[in-house]
Amino acid sequence: MRTEEIRNWLESLTRSYGNPRRSVEEAPLRALYDAKDWPGLVSRIKTTLLLGPLRVKLRLVAESKETAPMWINGLSDMPMFGTKEFNGHTVTLSAKSAFLRERSFETIVLGFAHELCHAVADAVRQEYFNIEETIDLTAMFLGFSNFYLKGAKVRVFRTAPGYEESLAVLKDLSPRAHAAMLKELEVSADQLVGYLSIEEIRYARALMRC
């Protein structure tokens, strides 16, 4: 675990933002998630991060060569926070539709918060702004640590080798045997969303006293 790096990164965030913010209220975010109001959810998170004047265009993507489930564009010429230029600046936040459809409330909020914290870090000229781990820590520092604790680890399901060949055999089995064999052919694994391990998230939360 990167204890020294996390301590250094958090000290840097303290210099930029003061004390860690209290956890954001989940109920309004949950209501927007339940309604699948993705623009509304992004807008609420943006406001929570004090990015109100910044214009954020949300783009839902069916397919993309990008490996990440979400990404943000428009940061290369990000104006300084609080300037007239910042108030009129636009960034584009792209999100894969499958990610929004399949992932939990906490994981989706975590993802949006992470991407918007790239804008925060660039706008305030944050130290270590180009290190992804510090962007995760920024989101936690600014009130989203609970979402990281609950949503950073997701269970991913895939099919085992020989799955397609086995389908022909499965159709001739009894319902109970069919279900049992199908379960054997499905493989699950834990996958992290973000750049910090669960242990590092817990360690950072303890240091921030969240």
C-alpha positions in Angstrom: 0.0 0.0 0.0 1.3 3.5 -0.9 1.0 5.0 2.5 3.7 7.7 2.1 2.4 8.8 -1.3 -1.2 9.0 0.0 0.0 11.1 3.0 1.9 13.4 0.6 -1.1 13.7 -1.7 -3.5 14.5 1.1 -1.2 17.1 2.5 -1.1 18.7 -0.9 -4.9 18.7 -1.1 -5.1 20.3 2.3 -2.9 23.1 1.0 -5.3 23.6 -1.9 -8.7 23.1 -0.2 -8.3 23.4 3.5 -10.0 20.7 5.6 -11.8 17.7 4.0 -15.5 18.4 3.3 -18.2 16.5 5.1 -19.9 13.7 3.1 -22.4 14.8 0.5 -26.1 14.1 1.1 -26.9 10.9 -0.8 -30.7 11.2 -1.0 -30.9 13.9 -3.8 -28.3 12.0 -5.8 -30.2 8.7 -5.3 -33.4 10.2 -6.6 -31.7 11.4 -9.8 -30.1 7.9 -10.2 -33.4 6.1 -9.7 -35.0 8.4 -12.4 -32.0 7.7 -14.7 -31.7 11.5 -15.0 -28.0 11.4 -15.9 -27.7 15.1 -16.9 -29.4 16.0 -13.6 -27.1 13.8 -11.6 -24.0 15.3 -13.3 -25.4 18.8 -12.6 -25.9 18.0 -9.0 -22.4 16.7 -8.5 -21.0 19.6 -10.4 -22.8 22.0 -8.0 -21.5 20.0 -5.0 -18.0 20.5 -6.3 -18.5 24.2 -6.6 -18.2 24.1 -10.4 -21.5 25.8 -10.9 -20.5 28.3 -13.6 -18.7 25.7 -15.7 -20.7 24.2 -18.6 -20.7 20.5 -18.7 -22.0 18.7 -21.7 -22.9 15.0 -21.1 -22.4 12.6 -24.0 -23.7 9.0 -23.7 -21.7 6.6 -25.8 -22.9 3.3 -27.1 -19.5 2.1 -28.3 -16.0 3.5 -28.1 -12.4 2.5 -28.4 -11.8 4.1 -25.0 -11.2 1.5 -22.4 -12.4 3.7 -19.5 -16.1 3.8 -18.8 -16.0 7.6 -18.5 -13.7 10.4 -19.7 -13.7 14.2 -19.9 -12.5 16.5 -22.7 -11.9 20.2 -22.7 -9.3 20.4 -20.0 -6.2 21.4 -22.0 -7.2 25.1 -22.1 -9.0 25.2 -18.7 -9.2 28.8 -17.4 -8.4 29.5 -13.8 -11.3 29.0 -11.3 -13.2 32.2 -10.6 -12.3 34.0 -13.8 -14.8 35.3 -16.5 -13.3 32.8 -18.9 -13.9 29.9 -16.5 -17.6 30.8 -16.3 -18.0 30.5 -20.0 -15.9 27.4 -20.5 -17.3 24.1 -21.7 -16.1 20.5 -21.0 -17.6 17.3 -22.4 -18.1 14.4 -20.1 -18.5 11.1 -22.0 -20.0 8.0 -20.3 -20.6 4.5 -21.8 -24.3 3.6 -21.8 -23.5 0.1 -20.7 -21.7 1.4 -17.6 -24.7 3.5 -16.6 -27.0 0.6 -17.2 -25.0 -2.1 -15.3 -23.3 -0.4 -12.4 -24.6 0.6 -9.0 -25.6 4.0 -7.7 -22.4 4.4 -5.8 -20.1 3.4 -8.7 -21.8 5.7 -11.1 -21.6 8.7 -8.7 -18.0 7.8 -8.0 -17.3 7.9 -11.8 -18.9 11.2 -12.4 -17.3 12.8 -9.4 -13.8 11.5 -10.5 -14.2 13.0 -14.0 -15.5 16.3 -12.7 -12.6 16.5 -10.2 -10.3 16.6 -13.2 -11.9 19.9 -14.0 -11.6 21.0 -10.4 -7.9 20.1 -10.2 -7.1 21.9 -13.5 -9.1 25.0 -12.6 -7.4 25.6 -9.3 -4.0 24.5 -10.7 -3.9 21.8 -8.1 -0.5 20.2 -7.4 -0.2 16.6 -8.8 -3.3 17.4 -11.0 -2.0 14.9 -13.7 -1.8 11.9 -11.3 -5.0 9.8 -11.4 -4.7 8.6 -7.8 -4.8 12.2 -6.6 -8.0 12.8 -8.6 -9.6 9.9 -6.7 -8.4 11.5 -3.5 -9.7 14.9 -4.5 -13.2 13.4 -5.0 -12.9 11.8 -1.6 -11.6 15.0 0.0 -14.4 17.0 -1.4 -17.2 14.8 0.0 -17.4 11.6 -2.0 -15.4 9.2 0.2 -18.4 7.1 1.1 -19.1 6.4 -2.6 -15.5 5.2 -3.0 -15.8 2.9 0.0 -19.1 1.4 -1.3 -18.6 1.6 -5.1 -14.9 1.2 -6.0 -15.1 -2.6 -6.1 -17.5 -4.2 -8.5 -18.3 -7.8 -9.4 -17.8 -8.6 -13.1 -19.3 -11.7 -14.7 -17.9 -13.4 -17.8 -18.3 -16.8 -19.4 -15.7 -19.6 -19.1 -14.0 -21.1 -22.1 -16.2 -23.6 -23.9 -19.4 -21.7 -23.0 -20.7 -21.5 -26.6 -20.1 -25.2 -27.2 -21.8 -26.2 -24.0 -25.1 -24.4 -24.9 -26.1 -27.3 -27.3 -25.7 -29.7 -24.4 -27.6 -27.5 -21.9 -30.8 -27.5 -23.9 -31.3 -31.2 -23.4 -30.9 -31.1 -19.6 -33.6 -30.8 -16.9 -34.2 -27.3 -15.7 -32.3 -28.0 -12.4 -29.3 -29.5 -14.2 -29.4 -26.8 -16.8 -29.2 -24.1 -14.1 -26.4 -25.9 -12.2 -24.2 -26.3 -15.3 -24.8 -22.7 -16.4 -23.6 -21.5 -13.1 -20.4 -23.5 -13.5 -19.8 -21.8 -16.8 -20.1 -18.3 -15.4 -17.0 -16.8 -13.9 -17.0 -13.8 -11.6 -14.2 -11.6 -10.4 -13.8 -8.4 -8.4 -12.7 -5.4 -10.4 -11.7 -1.9 -9.1 -13.2 1.3 -10.5 -10.7 4.1 -10.0 -7.0 4.0 -9.2 -6.9 3.3 -5.5 -7.1 -0.1 -3.8 -9.8 -0.7 -1.2 -7.1 -0.7 1.5 -5.8 2.7 0.2 -9.3 4.1 0.2 -9.8 3.0 3.8 -6.4 4.4 4.8 -7.1 7.7 3.1 -10.5 7.9 4.8 -8.9 7.3 8.2 -6.4 10.1 7.6 -9.2 12.4 6.5 -11.3 11.2 9.5 -14.3 10.7 7.2 
